[in-house]
Amino acid sequence: MTEASANHNKIALNIAGDFNSRLKGTNCQAFMADMKLKVADNFFYPDAMVVCTEDNENDYYRTAPTIIVEVLSKSTRKFDKTRKRLCYQAIPSLEEYVLIEQDKAEIEVFCRRQHWQSAYYYLGDHITFESLGITLAVDDIYAQVNNEDVISYTQQIMLSPPAHR
């Protein structure tokens, strides 16, 4: 684990919090970075994950996530997009792998149903996580994040006529 920026923390908290609030009353649980993920003999610390199966083998790690979220930084981007993605996609329970940029507003979602083809989402878009049956606004995932894309987008919204907001 490396040190995380304020934007990294806000993004991870926003998406984990949204997952957590929308999954109340279901058999799914949202976890944040301190919950380890065991994949074969490796342990990882995803920024967020959702587990929807009985996965109580150990109080300190999980083995069967439905969704894994990683917030990308310059120091983790290559590893998250290559080796980690391949390890994660080998997990039988995993349905979606989500990569969120912190320095720009861009989210890439890999979906098992789509043969791990990725789809991209930007501010103004909504992402439907089919495995959970929930939809989140990209704007909400980037709430209170200070990067150029978010600042520019927020300024455009504030300057637009009320009918367009």
C-alpha positions in Angstrom: 0.0 0.0 0.0 1.2 3.5 -0.8 0.2 6.8 0.6 -3.1 8.1 -1.0 -4.0 11.7 -1.8 -7.0 13.5 -0.7 -8.7 13.0 -4.1 -7.9 9.3 -3.9 -9.5 9.0 -0.5 -12.6 11.1 -1.5 -13.2 8.9 -4.6 -12.8 5.6 -2.7 -15.1 6.9 0.2 -17.7 8.2 -2.3 -18.1 5.0 -4.2 -17.8 2.7 -1.2 -20.3 4.9 0.7 -22.7 4.8 -2.3 -22.4 1.1 -2.5 -22.9 0.7 1.2 -26.0 2.8 1.4 -27.7 1.2 -1.6 -26.9 -2.3 -0.6 -28.6 -2.1 2.8 -31.1 -5.0 3.2 -29.3 -7.2 0.7 -26.8 -10.0 1.1 -24.0 -7.8 -0.3 -21.5 -5.9 1.8 -19.2 -3.0 0.8 -15.6 -2.9 2.1 -12.9 -0.3 1.9 -9.1 -0.4 1.6 -8.3 -1.9 5.0 -10.1 -5.2 4.1 -7.6 -7.5 2.3 -8.5 -9.6 -0.7 -6.9 -13.0 -1.0 -6.3 -14.2 -4.5 -4.5 -17.6 -4.6 -1.4 -16.9 -2.4 -1.5 -13.2 -2.9 -3.1 -10.5 -0.8 -4.3 -7.1 -2.2 -5.9 -4.1 -0.7 -8.6 -2.9 -3.2 -9.7 0.6 -2.6 -13.3 -0.7 -2.4 -15.0 -4.0 -3.1 -18.4 -5.6 -2.7 -18.9 -9.1 -1.6 -22.3 -10.8 -2.2 -21.7 -14.4 -1.2 -21.0 -16.0 2.2 -17.4 -15.1 2.6 -16.7 -15.3 6.3 -13.7 -17.6 6.2 -11.6 -15.0 7.9 -12.3 -11.7 9.7 -9.3 -10.0 8.0 -9.7 -10.9 4.3 -12.3 -11.8 1.7 -11.9 -14.2 -1.2 -15.1 -13.9 -3.3 -15.8 -10.3 -4.4 -18.5 -9.4 -6.9 -17.0 -5.9 -7.7 -13.5 -4.6 -7.1 -12.7 -0.9 -7.4 -9.2 0.6 -7.7 -8.5 4.4 -7.7 -5.6 5.0 -10.1 -2.5 7.0 -9.3 0.7 7.6 -11.2 2.5 5.0 -9.0 -0.2 2.3 -9.2 -1.8 2.7 -12.7 0.4 0.2 -14.6 0.1 -2.5 -11.9 -3.7 -2.0 -11.5 -4.3 -2.1 -15.2 -2.1 -5.1 -15.9 -1.0 -7.7 -13.3 -3.7 -6.9 -10.8 -6.5 -6.9 -13.4 -5.4 -10.4 -14.6 -5.3 -11.7 -11.1 -8.7 -10.2 -10.3 -10.4 -11.5 -13.5 -9.4 -15.0 -12.5 -11.6 -14.8 -9.4 -14.8 -16.9 -10.2 -17.1 -14.6 -8.3 -15.9 -11.3 -9.8 -18.4 -9.7 -12.2 -17.0 -6.1 -12.6 -13.6 -4.5 -12.2 -13.7 -0.7 -11.9 -10.7 1.6 -12.5 -11.2 5.3 -11.4 -8.8 8.0 -12.4 -8.1 10.5 -9.7 -6.3 13.1 -11.8 -9.0 13.4 -14.4 -12.7 12.4 -14.5 -12.6 9.0 -16.2 -13.9 5.6 -15.1 -13.2 2.4 -16.9 -15.4 -0.7 -16.1 -14.5 -4.2 -17.1 -17.5 -6.5 -17.1 -17.3 -10.3 -17.2 -20.7 -10.4 -19.1 -19.0 -8.4 -21.8 -16.0 -10.8 -21.9 -14.0 -8.3 -19.9 -14.3 -5.6 -22.6 -14.1 -2.2 -21.0 -16.6 0.7 -21.1 -15.7 4.3 -20.2 -17.7 6.8 -18.2 -17.3 10.5 -17.7 -18.9 13.4 -15.8 -22.6 13.6 -16.7 -22.8 9.8 -17.2 -24.4 7.2 -15.1 -22.9 3.7 -14.5 -25.1 0.7 -14.0 -23.4 -2.0 -12.0 -25.5 -5.0 -13.3 -24.2 -7.4 -10.8 -25.6 -5.3 -8.0 -28.6 -3.8 -9.8 -27.6 -0.3 -8.9 -26.8 2.9 -10.9 -24.5 5.6 -9.7 -23.8 9.0 -11.2 -20.2 9.7 -12.2 -20.7 13.2 -10.7 -21.4 11.6 -7.3 -18.3 9.4 -7.4 -16.3 12.6 -8.0 -18.1 14.7 -5.4 -15.7 17.1 -3.7 -12.8 16.0 -5.8 -10.4 18.7 -7.0 -9.0 17.9 -10.4 -9.1 19.9 -13.6 -12.0 18.0 -15.1 -14.3 18.3 -12.1 -13.5 22.0 -11.5 -14.1 22.8 -15.2 -17.4 20.7 -15.3 -18.6 22.4 -12.1 -17.9 25.8 -13.5 -19.8 25.0 -16.7 -22.8 23.8 -14.7 -22.8 26.9 -12.6 -22.7 29.2 -15.7 -25.4 27.3 -17.6 -28.9 28.7 -17.6 -31.2 27.2 -14.9 -33.3 25.3 -17.5 -30.1 23.3 -18.4 -29.1 22.3 -14.9 
